[in-house]
Amino acid sequence: MQKNRSSRIVVTDGLSVAGAPASGAEVRNLARDGYRSIVDLRSLGEPVSGLAPQVERRIAADSGLDYRSCPMSLPSLGSPAMRDLHLALWSAEPPTLVHCGSGRRAAVCVLIHLGCQAGWSGAECARFAAERGIDLLQMPRLREFLDRCLEQNSCRPGAGDEAAPTYQI
């Protein structure tokens, strides 16, 4: 497992996942550690864990980080929301930290993103996750969603999309 400050899990050279930063210092550390972008999956109305999104956005900007909000609640996880996430990740300058409140939703969404690019099955994605210390057995509802997304291949870029960058997997 590749973990570092504030329980970040390095998924690829360009993508890491974590729970929400607890302090401004954690956001500033991201910039110091070479991160260029933050994608926040917390939804409006979601109980705030860590810094409030508006505070995080300001500190990120002051630290030279690109901050993007891409709300992803469990009920909204589906093609339109996943498409928005794919577009946010494709356009974010890496390395990028993707986070939600706890890091679990962020991990599964990043795995779906990568699995769609690589053409993985749910089982292949689960093996990749386990190699990085992400235990999908602890997230049965999210694992079902991951399997369904990869099975339906619902996250490939559509016609007319810009060429999507790939990550070193």
Contacts in CASP RR format, 6 or more apart in sequence:
PFRMAT RR
TARGET T0000
AUTHOR 0000-0000-0000
METHOD contacts of the structure
MODEL  1
MQKNRSSRIVVTDGLSVAGAPASGAEVRNLARDGYRSIVDLRSLGEPVSG
LAPQVERRIAADSGLDYRSCPMSLPSLGSPAMRDLHLALWSAEPPTLVHC
GSGRRAAVCVLIHLGCQAGWSGAECARFAAERGIDLLQMPRLREFLDRCL
EQNSCRPGAGDEAAPTYQI
1 9 0 8 1.000
1 132 0 8 1.000
1 133 0 8 1.000
2 9 0 8 1.000
2 10 0 8 1.000
2 132 0 8 1.000
3 9 0 8 1.000
3 10 0 8 1.000
3 133 0 8 1.000
4 10 0 8 1.000
4 33 0 8 1.000
5 26 0 8 1.000
5 29 0 8 1.000
5 33 0 8 1.000
6 18 0 8 1.000
6 19 0 8 1.000
6 21 0 8 1.000
6 22 0 8 1.000
6 26 0 8 1.000
6 29 0 8 1.000
7 18 0 8 1.000
7 19 0 8 1.000
8 16 0 8 1.000
8 17 0 8 1.000
8 18 0 8 1.000
8 97 0 8 1.000
9 16 0 8 1.000
9 17 0 8 1.000
9 18 0 8 1.000
9 107 0 8 1.000
9 132 0 8 1.000
9 133 0 8 1.000
9 134 0 8 1.000
10 16 0 8 1.000
10 132 0 8 1.000
11 17 0 8 1.000
11 107 0 8 1.000
11 110 0 8 1.000
11 111 0 8 1.000
11 114 0 8 1.000
11 132 0 8 1.000
11 134 0 8 1.000
12 114 0 8 1.000
12 167 0 8 1.000
12 168 0 8 1.000
12 169 0 8 1.000
13 94 0 8 1.000
13 95 0 8 1.000
13 167 0 8 1.000
13 168 0 8 1.000
14 94 0 8 1.000
14 95 0 8 1.000
14 96 0 8 1.000
14 167 0 8 1.000
14 168 0 8 1.000
15 89 0 8 1.000
15 94 0 8 1.000
15 95 0 8 1.000
15 96 0 8 1.000
15 98 0 8 1.000
15 110 0 8 1.000
15 113 0 8 1.000
15 114 0 8 1.000
15 167 0 8 1.000
16 35 0 8 1.000
16 95 0 8 1.000
16 96 0 8 1.000
16 97 0 8 1.000
16 98 0 8 1.000
17 97 0 8 1.000
17 98 0 8 1.000
17 99 0 8 1.000
17 103 0 8 1.000
17 106 0 8 1.000
17 107 0 8 1.000
17 110 0 8 1.000
17 134 0 8 1.000
18 97 0 8 1.000
18 98 0 8 1.000
18 99 0 8 1.000
18 103 0 8 1.000
18 106 0 8 1.000
19 49 0 8 1.000
19 50 0 8 1.000
19 99 0 8 1.000
19 100 0 8 1.000
19 101 0 8 1.000
19 102 0 8 1.000
19 103 0 8 1.000
19 106 0 8 1.000
20 40 0 8 1.000
20 42 0 8 1.000
20 48 0 8 1.000
20 49 0 8 1.000
20 50 0 8 1.000
20 51 0 8 1.000
20 56 0 8 1.000
20 99 0 8 1.000
20 100 0 8 1.000
20 101 0 8 1.000
20 103 0 8 1.000
21 27 0 8 1.000
21 30 0 8 1.000
21 50 0 8 1.000
21 51 0 8 1.000
21 56 0 8 1.000
21 99 0 8 1.000
22 50 0 8 1.000
22 51 0 8 1.000
23 50 0 8 1.000
23 51 0 8 1.000
24 51 0 8 1.000
24 55 0 8 1.000
24 56 0 8 1.000
24 59 0 8 1.000
27 38 0 8 1.000
27 51 0 8 1.000
27 56 0 8 1.000
27 59 0 8 1.000
27 60 0 8 1.000
27 63 0 8 1.000
27 65 0 8 1.000
28 59 0 8 1.000
28 63 0 8 1.000
30 38 0 8 1.000
30 60 0 8 1.000
30 63 0 8 1.000
30 65 0 8 1.000
30 97 0 8 1.000
31 60 0 8 1.000
31 63 0 8 1.000
31 64 0 8 1.000
31 65 0 8 1.000
34 95 0 8 1.000
35 65 0 8 1.000
35 95 0 8 1.000
35 96 0 8 1.000
35 97 0 8 1.000
36 65 0 8 1.000
36 66 0 8 1.000
36 92 0 8 1.000
36 93 0 8 1.000
36 94 0 8 1.000
36 95 0 8 1.000
36 96 0 8 1.000
37 65 0 8 1.000
37 66 0 8 1.000
37 67 0 8 1.000
37 68 0 8 1.000
37 92 0 8 1.000
37 93 0 8 1.000
37 94 0 8 1.000
37 95 0 8 1.000
37 96 0 8 1.000
37 97 0 8 1.000
38 56 0 8 1.000
38 60 0 8 1.000
38 65 0 8 1.000
38 66 0 8 1.000
38 67 0 8 1.000
38 68 0 8 1.000
38 96 0 8 1.000
38 97 0 8 1.000
38 98 0 8 1.000
38 99 0 8 1.000
39 68 0 8 1.000
39 70 0 8 1.000
39 85 0 8 1.000
39 88 0 8 1.000
39 89 0 8 1.000
39 92 0 8 1.000
39 96 0 8 1.000
39 97 0 8 1.000
39 98 0 8 1.000
39 99 0 8 1.000
40 53 0 8 1.000
40 56 0 8 1.000
40 67 0 8 1.000
40 68 0 8 1.000
40 69 0 8 1.000
40 70 0 8 1.000
40 99 0 8 1.000
40 100 0 8 1.000
41 70 0 8 1.000
41 71 0 8 1.000
41 72 0 8 1.000
41 85 0 8 1.000
41 98 0 8 1.000
41 99 0 8 1.000
41 100 0 8 1.000
41 101 0 8 1.000
41 105 0 8 1.000
41 106 0 8 1.000
41 109 0 8 1.000
42 48 0 8 1.000
42 49 0 8 1.000
42 53 0 8 1.000
42 69 0 8 1.000
42 71 0 8 1.000
42 99 0 8 1.000
42 100 0 8 1.000
42 101 0 8 1.000
43 71 0 8 1.000
43 72 0 8 1.000
43 73 0 8 1.000
43 76 0 8 1.000
44 71 0 8 1.000
46 73 0 8 1.000
46 101 0 8 1.000
49 101 0 8 1.000
49 102 0 8 1.000
50 101 0 8 1.000
51 59 0 8 1.000
53 69 0 8 1.000
56 67 0 8 1.000
57 67 0 8 1.000
57 69 0 8 1.000
60 66 0 8 1.000
60 67 0 8 1.000
61 67 0 8 1.000
66 92 0 8 1.000
66 93 0 8 1.000
68 88 0 8 1.000
68 92 0 8 1.000
70 81 0 8 1.000
70 84 0 8 1.000
70 85 0 8 1.000
70 88 0 8 1.000
71 81 0 8 1.000
72 81 0 8 1.000
72 85 0 8 1.000
72 100 0 8 1.000
72 105 0 8 1.000
72 109 0 8 1.000
74 105 0 8 1.000
74 141 0 8 1.000
74 142 0 8 1.000
77 105 0 8 1.000
77 109 0 8 1.000
77 145 0 8 1.000
78 145 0 8 1.000
78 149 0 8 1.000
78 154 0 8 1.000
79 154 0 8 1.000
79 155 0 8 1.000
82 109 0 8 1.000
82 112 0 8 1.000
82 149 0 8 1.000
82 154 0 8 1.000
82 155 0 8 1.000
83 155 0 8 1.000
85 109 0 8 1.000
85 113 0 8 1.000
86 113 0 8 1.000
86 116 0 8 1.000
86 155 0 8 1.000
86 157 0 8 1.000
86 164 0 8 1.000
89 96 0 8 1.000
89 98 0 8 1.000
89 110 0 8 1.000
89 113 0 8 1.000
90 157 0 8 1.000
90 162 0 8 1.000
90 164 0 8 1.000
90 165 0 8 1.000
94 167 0 8 1.000
98 106 0 8 1.000
98 109 0 8 1.000
98 110 0 8 1.000
99 106 0 8 1.000
100 106 0 8 1.000
104 138 0 8 1.000
104 139 0 8 1.000
104 142 0 8 1.000
105 142 0 8 1.000
107 129 0 8 1.000
107 134 0 8 1.000
107 139 0 8 1.000
108 136 0 8 1.000
108 139 0 8 1.000
108 142 0 8 1.000
108 143 0 8 1.000
108 145 0 8 1.000
108 146 0 8 1.000
111 125 0 8 1.000
111 128 0 8 1.000
111 129 0 8 1.000
111 134 0 8 1.000
111 146 0 8 1.000
112 125 0 8 1.000
112 145 0 8 1.000
112 146 0 8 1.000
112 149 0 8 1.000
112 150 0 8 1.000
112 155 0 8 1.000
113 155 0 8 1.000
114 120 0 8 1.000
114 125 0 8 1.000
114 128 0 8 1.000
114 167 0 8 1.000
114 169 0 8 1.000
115 124 0 8 1.000
115 125 0 8 1.000
115 128 0 8 1.000
115 150 0 8 1.000
116 149 0 8 1.000
116 150 0 8 1.000
116 153 0 8 1.000
116 155 0 8 1.000
116 156 0 8 1.000
117 164 0 8 1.000
117 166 0 8 1.000
117 167 0 8 1.000
117 169 0 8 1.000
118 124 0 8 1.000
118 169 0 8 1.000
119 150 0 8 1.000
119 153 0 8 1.000
120 128 0 8 1.000
120 150 0 8 1.000
121 150 0 8 1.000
121 151 0 8 1.000
122 146 0 8 1.000
122 147 0 8 1.000
122 150 0 8 1.000
122 151 0 8 1.000
125 146 0 8 1.000
125 150 0 8 1.000
126 136 0 8 1.000
126 143 0 8 1.000
126 146 0 8 1.000
128 169 0 8 1.000
129 135 0 8 1.000
129 136 0 8 1.000
130 136 0 8 1.000
136 142 0 8 1.000
136 143 0 8 1.000
136 146 0 8 1.000
137 143 0 8 1.000
149 155 0 8 1.000
157 163 0 8 1.000
157 164 0 8 1.000
END
